[in-house]
């Protein structure tokens, strides 16, 4: 097998950075080569390549297809847990949902979108929160849309099966016993009732979005930090259009913010900030 020269390896890596950003919005540079190496080396081995540079060469010489998307998904960060960071869910429970419930009391509907739902812990956490803190909403038209770029993450979300480590991160023993059933292999699966108002589907934030309902609450946490400014702006523009017109809320990650955005009112609440759509 011909050894790949340093210059060619650099060419293939730069190409991968370009197509990764084009197809996922994730922006990396040469300082992240260690990350590419660590995540793609496993794929390279499984696909029979001598190293990840050989895999990148194959991607460079091939039209975009399943191997490319397997590598793209490997570069996405699916770090998550139930009730991740706690404080956002406290604000949703104590401030955001009460205001939205009051606003929608006549129509008795509530539409929520988890726009980067990873393996499902976020939407299932919201479902638990609603059941425990807002039992009167059982008679409402509740729709929760949960999307992610990763096919494998969506598949896991739909199945709703979590191992012992995953289930113990963020949930109390009571919540585990109430909302999950233990399987013979020791894993836990969410009860069917927890999923009944959630629609899981794959969505790429940097591609065209299908026409859908307006949402009262959109969560897009810890995603925009991986995008360049132009890509962030494009996504924010689309999120704005998908928010309901009166009092709807956008929640980002704790390290993310909307600077110089007159279309949103920043609400400072306890330990977090969130954004309310303004009428223009």
N, C-alpha and C positions, 0 to 999 in steps of 0.2 A: 504494500500500500504506500503510495507516495505521501511523504510527509508534507504537511501544510506549512508554508513559510509564514513568518511573523507578519509580513505585510498583507498576505492573503487572509490570515486569521483576523487581522484588524478590519479588513474590508468586509468580511462576513459578519463580524460583530456590529459594525456600523449599520450595515443593511438591516440586521435584526432590530436594532434600536428604531430605525425608521419605520419598518412595517409594524412593529409593536405599537408605536405611537399612532400610526395611521389607523390601525384596526381596533385599538382599545383605549387610546388616549393616554396611556401610561408613558411618561417621559423619563428616560434614563440617559445617562452619559457614561463616559469611560470610568468614572469613579465607582460605578456599580457593576463592574465586570465580575467581581467576586460573587455577586448575587446571581448573575446569569450563569456563571460556572456551577455554583452549588445546586441551582434548581434544574438546570438542563442536563447536567451530567447523568442524573438518574434516567432521564428520558433517553439520552444517548445510549446508555448501557442496555436499556430494555429494547431499543430498536436496533441493536447490533452495531453501533458505531464505536470506533476506538476511543473517541473523546467528544466533548461538546463542540469543539471547533469543526470536527467532521460533520456533526449534525447541522451546525450552522451553514456549512458549505452546501449540504443537501437542500436546506431551506432556500439558500441563495439561488440555486440552480433549478428550483422547482416552482411551479405556479402555486399560489396560495391554496392550501388544502388542509386536511385533517392533521398532518404533522405540525403545520404552522400553528393551528389553533390549540393543539396540545401544549405547545411551547408557550403560547400566549397565556393560556390558563395557568400554567406553572408560574408565571410572573405576577399573577394577581395575588393579592394578600387576602386570605380568607380567615384571618385571625378574628375570632368572635367568641361570644359567650352569652348566656342568658342574662338579661338585665345589665348589659355591659355598661360600665362606668356608673351605674346606679342613678346618679343625679339627673341625667336626662329623663329617665323614667319617672322620677319623683316630680319633676316639673310637668311632665305630661299628665300625671295623675292629679296633681294639686292645682294646676293652673290652666294648662292648655285644653285638656278635655272638658273640664267644667265650662269654660268659655264657649267651646265649640258646641257642646250639648245645649247650652242656653240659646245659641244662635240658630241651631237647627231643630229646636224643640217642636216647631209646627210640622215640618216635613218628616221628622223622626228618621233621619238618615245621617250616616257618617261614613265618609270615604277616606281611607288612609292608604298611603303608598310607601312601602319600604323599598327604595330604589336601588339599594345595594344590599340585598338580604342575605348574601353569603349562603351558609348552610341552614338557614331558617331560624336561628335562635332569636333574632330580633322580632320578626312577626309573631312567633309563638309567645315571646315575652309580652308583647302588646295584647295578645289574645287573653293571656292569663291576667294581666293587669285589668282589662275591661271586665272580665268575669268576676274578679275579686272586689273591685272598687266601684263598678257601675253595673250592678245586676239589673237595673231597670232597662238597660240597653238591650236586653234579650228580646224585646219586642220591636226593636228598631231595625231598619235596613242598614246593616253593617257590611261594608265591603272593604276588604284589605287586599291590596295588590302587592305582591312580593316578587321582585325581579332581581336578576343578577346576570352578569355576562357569562358565567361559568355553567355549562351544561351539567357537569358533575355535581356542582353545588346545588343546583335546582333539583336534580334527581334525589339527592340526600334530603333536601328540604321536604319534598313531597312524601318521601318515605317516613320522615320524622323519627329516625332511629339514631340514638346517640349512645356512645359507650359510657362506661362508669365515670371516666374523667370528664367528659363533656357534660354529662347530666349534672354533675356535682358543682360545676362552675356557675354560680349565680342563683341557683334554685335552693329553696329550703327543703327539708325532708318532707314536710307537708305537701309542698307543691309537686315534688316528684311523685309521691304516692297518689296524689289527687288527679294529676293531669297526664300521667305516663303509666304504661304497663310494662313490667319487666318480662323480657323474652327469655327463652331457654338458654341462649348464649350469654346471658348476663347484661345485654344491652337493654335500653329502655326506648319504647315507642310511644309517641304522643297519642292520646286517645282521639278517636275520630271527631268528637265534638269540638276539639281545639282547632281543627283545620277547616271546619265547615264554612267559615266566612272568608277564608284566605284562598286567593288564586295565585299560584306560583307559575312563573313563566320566564323564559330567557329574554333579556333585553340588553343590547349594547348601547350604552349612553352616548357614544359618539357616532352612532348611525341614526337613520330616520326612525322616529318613534311612531307607532301606530296611533291612530286617533282613539282617545279613551275618555273616560269621565273626568270631571274636575275633582280635585282632591282637597279635603279640609286640612289634612296634615300630610306632609311629605318628609320622610327621613332620608337623608343622603349623608351618612356619617363616614368620615375617614376615607373619602374617595378623591375629592378635589385636590388634596395635597399631592397627588401623583400626576396632576395634569398641568400643562403649561397655561399661562394666563389666557391665551386665545381660546383654548379648549374649555377652560373653566367658564368663560363668558358665554360660549355657545350653549353649554349645559344649563347654566343659570337662566338664560333667556328661555329655554324650553321648559324648565321647571316653573318659571313665572307664568307661562301660558297655561300650564296644567294645574295651577292652583285656583281654587274657587275665588271669586272676586271680593268677598267680604270677610275679613278676619281670618283667612286661612294662614297656616303656619308652615314654614320651612325650618327644619332642624338639621344642622351640620355637625361635624365632629368638633370636639373641644378645642382642637388646634386650628380650626378653619374659621374663616370669617368672610363677610361680604363688605369689602371696602368701597366707598364711593358709589354705593348703590341706593339711589333715591327711591327706587321702586319698593324697597323694604324698610320697615321700621324695626330696628333692633330692640328686642326686649331683654333687659337684664333681670334674670330671675335666679335668686340663690347663687349657685356656683356655676351656672351656665348662661349662655346667651342663645336666643333663637330669633327667628325673623318672621315678621308678620307682613303679609302682602298689602301694599297700599293701593288704593284706587287711583288711577291716572286718567 
